[in-house]
Amino acid sequence: MRGIVLAGGLGSRLFPLTKVTNKHLLPVYDRPMVFYPIECLKNAGVVDVLLVTGGTSAGDFMRLLGDGRDFGLRSITYAYQEGEGGIADALRLAEPFAAGERIIVVLGDNIIQGNVRASAEAFARQPRGARIVIKRVPDPERFGVPVFDGERIVGIEEKPQQPRSPYAVTGIYFYDNHVFELIRGLKPSARGEYEISDVNNAYLARDALCHDVLEGWWTDAGTFESLLRAGRLVAETGANHVDGPLDGHGESE
């Protein structure tokens, strides 16, 4: 299984912090934000990672992350997204890297307390399809929201004004090699973007989407409030982290 970190976008909700850098390079407590999704993939058993980014700070990721060996990976490679076409548009660039294998996708501003190893193992046992990770949150209207019939997800609504469940679809997704075919069939949303919720709904239409409820805390870090919350959670309760060349120690703790 191969891992993909999506770290593009303009980070407009964090302006002016993002005027001169990519939001995923901002600090979350004592480490750059992008370290956390890399650790999520590493803990799930991934050794090859693709990072998709864009904007004017793309070279900074290469200086920070190098080829991945300092993070215990076999490799990190890079892809560049022109403009802001949405999460599914960024994922489209990963097709050559995936090379027909199953993939784990993590949004670059997602931080979790634990790990998704169990979800990765469950996905490996699935004969086909996709798997998403959900979490109960106080503000589901900010995210993709699963709609339930009993315990079964029957739909996902993107940022609904009146959420029909208290759960959010976290930015951690597992896909088989049909995901790129589904992306090619998408149409832009009302926001003018190719939505990852539409990809997940396409898997639902094929009766091929499973889900897990994440244990431990989860947060994004894409707004001032959530960036502050992420730093506090990491400082107070800890998060699985990766020791890298800029971790302040020079070697594993």
C-alpha positions in Angstrom: 0.0 0.0 0.0 1.3 3.5 -0.9 0.7 6.7 1.0 -0.3 10.1 -0.2 -0.2 13.4 1.7 -2.2 16.2 0.1 -0.6 19.5 1.1 -1.7 22.0 -1.5 -4.1 24.9 -1.4 -3.6 28.6 -0.6 -4.5 28.4 3.1 -6.6 31.5 2.8 -8.3 30.9 6.2 -4.9 31.3 7.8 -3.9 34.5 6.1 -1.6 36.4 6.7 0.4 33.5 8.2 0.2 31.9 4.8 1.1 34.9 2.8 4.8 33.8 2.6 4.5 30.0 3.2 2.3 26.9 2.7 0.0 26.3 5.7 1.3 22.7 6.1 4.8 24.1 6.9 3.4 26.1 9.9 4.3 24.8 13.4 1.9 22.7 15.4 3.4 22.8 18.9 7.0 21.8 18.3 6.9 20.3 14.7 5.9 21.4 11.2 2.3 20.5 10.5 3.2 18.1 7.6 5.2 15.9 10.0 1.9 14.6 11.5 0.3 13.1 8.4 3.6 11.5 7.5 3.7 9.8 10.9 0.1 8.7 10.4 1.1 6.9 7.2 4.3 5.5 8.7 2.3 4.0 11.6 -0.1 2.4 9.1 2.8 0.5 7.6 3.5 2.8 4.6 7.1 3.1 3.4 6.6 5.1 0.1 4.9 8.5 0.2 3.9 11.0 -2.4 3.4 14.6 -1.3 1.2 16.7 -3.5 1.6 20.5 -3.0 1.4 23.7 -5.0 1.9 27.5 -4.7 5.2 29.2 -4.3 6.6 27.2 -1.3 6.8 23.8 -3.0 10.6 23.7 -2.8 10.5 24.2 1.0 8.9 20.8 1.4 11.9 19.2 -0.4 14.3 21.1 1.9 12.4 20.0 4.9 11.5 16.4 4.1 14.2 15.4 1.6 13.9 11.8 0.3 12.2 10.5 3.4 15.0 8.5 4.9 15.3 10.7 7.9 11.7 9.8 8.7 12.2 6.1 8.5 10.6 5.9 5.0 11.9 4.3 1.9 11.1 7.3 -0.2 9.2 10.6 -0.5 8.4 11.8 -4.0 6.6 15.0 -5.0 3.8 16.2 -7.3 2.7 19.8 -8.1 -0.9 20.9 -8.3 -1.6 23.9 -10.4 -4.3 26.2 -8.9 -7.0 25.0 -6.5 -9.1 22.3 -8.0 -10.1 20.6 -4.8 -9.0 17.5 -2.9 -10.0 15.0 -5.6 -8.2 17.1 -8.2 -5.0 16.9 -6.2 -5.5 13.2 -5.7 -5.8 12.8 -9.5 -2.0 13.6 -9.7 -1.2 10.5 -7.7 -2.2 8.0 -10.3 1.3 7.4 -11.8 2.7 7.0 -8.2 0.0 4.6 -7.2 0.9 2.3 -10.1 -2.2 0.2 -9.6 -1.7 -0.4 -5.9 -4.1 0.5 -3.1 -3.5 3.9 -1.4 -3.9 5.6 1.9 -4.6 9.4 1.6 -4.1 11.8 4.4 -4.9 15.5 4.2 -1.8 17.6 5.3 -3.6 19.5 8.1 -5.0 16.4 9.8 -3.6 15.4 13.2 -4.6 12.4 15.3 -3.7 11.2 18.7 -3.4 7.5 17.9 -3.0 5.7 14.6 -5.0 4.0 11.9 -3.1 0.7 11.7 -6.3 -1.3 12.5 -8.1 0.5 9.6 -5.3 -0.2 7.3 -5.3 -3.9 8.1 -9.1 -4.0 7.7 -8.8 -2.3 4.4 -6.2 -4.8 3.3 -8.8 -7.6 3.9 -11.5 -5.8 1.9 -11.9 -7.5 -1.5 -12.5 -4.0 -3.1 -13.6 -0.5 -2.6 -12.8 2.2 -0.1 -12.7 2.9 3.6 -13.1 6.1 5.5 -12.4 7.1 9.1 -15.0 9.2 10.9 -15.1 11.0 14.2 -17.8 12.6 16.4 -17.1 16.4 16.5 -18.8 19.5 17.9 -18.8 21.3 14.5 -19.6 18.7 11.7 -20.9 21.5 9.4 -17.2 22.3 8.7 -16.6 18.9 7.1 -18.1 16.1 5.0 -20.8 14.6 7.1 -22.0 10.9 6.9 -25.7 10.3 6.8 -26.7 7.0 8.5 -29.5 4.5 8.1 -29.0 2.6 11.3 -25.3 1.9 11.5 -24.8 2.0 7.8 -23.6 5.1 5.9 -25.9 5.9 3.0 -24.6 9.2 1.9 -22.0 11.9 2.6 -22.9 15.6 2.5 -20.2 18.2 2.0 -20.3 21.0 4.6 -24.1 20.9 5.2 -25.7 23.8 7.0 -27.8 21.4 9.0 -25.8 18.2 9.5 -27.8 15.0 9.8 -25.2 13.4 12.1 -22.7 14.6 14.6 -19.8 12.9 12.8 -17.2 14.2 10.4 -15.4 12.3 7.7 -11.8 12.9 8.7 -9.1 13.5 6.1 -7.9 9.9 6.1 -9.1 7.8 3.2 -8.3 4.3 1.9 -8.9 3.6 -1.8 -8.5 0.7 -4.3 -7.1 1.4 -7.8 -10.6 2.3 -9.1 -10.4 5.7 -7.4 -8.8 7.4 -10.4 -11.5 6.1 -12.7 -14.1 7.7 -10.4 -12.2 11.0 -10.2 -12.2 11.2 -14.0 -16.0 10.9 -13.9 -16.5 13.8 -11.5 -18.0 17.2 -12.2 -17.1 20.4 -10.3 -19.2 21.2 -7.4 -21.0 24.5 -6.8 -17.7 25.7 -5.3 -16.0 25.0 -8.5 -13.9 22.1 -7.0 -13.7 18.4 -7.4 -15.0 17.1 -4.1 -13.6 14.1 -2.2 -17.1 13.6 -0.8 -18.3 12.9 -4.4 -15.6 10.2 -4.7 -16.8 8.6 -1.5 -20.4 8.8 -2.6 -19.4 7.1 -5.9 -18.0 4.2 -3.8 -21.3 4.1 -1.8 -23.2 3.8 -5.0 -21.2 0.7 -5.8 -21.8 -0.6 -2.3 -18.1 -0.5 -1.7 -17.5 1.9 1.1 -16.7 0.8 4.7 -15.9 3.0 7.7 -14.3 3.0 11.1 -14.8 5.4 14.0 -11.4 6.8 15.1 -10.2 6.2 18.7 -8.5 9.1 20.4 -8.8 12.7 19.3 -8.6 14.1 15.8 -8.5 17.7 14.5 -7.7 19.6 11.4 -5.5 22.7 11.6 -6.8 24.8 8.7 -8.3 27.7 10.7 -6.8 29.9 13.5 -9.1 28.1 16.0 -8.3 24.6 14.9 -4.5 25.4 14.6 -4.5 26.6 18.2 -6.6 23.6 19.3 -4.1 21.2 17.5 -1.1 22.8 19.2 -2.8 22.5 22.6 -3.9 18.9 22.1 -0.4 17.9 21.0 1.2 19.7 23.9 -1.2 18.5 26.6 -2.0 14.9 25.5 0.6 14.1 22.8 0.3 12.8 19.3 2.2 10.2 17.5 5.0 12.1 15.9 7.9 11.5 13.6 11.5 12.4 14.5 12.9 14.3 11.5 15.9 16.4 10.7 14.3 19.5 12.2 12.8 17.9 15.3 15.2 19.8 17.6 17.0 16.7 18.7 19.1 15.5 15.8 18.3 11.9 16.5 15.4 9.8 17.6 14.2 10.5 21.1 
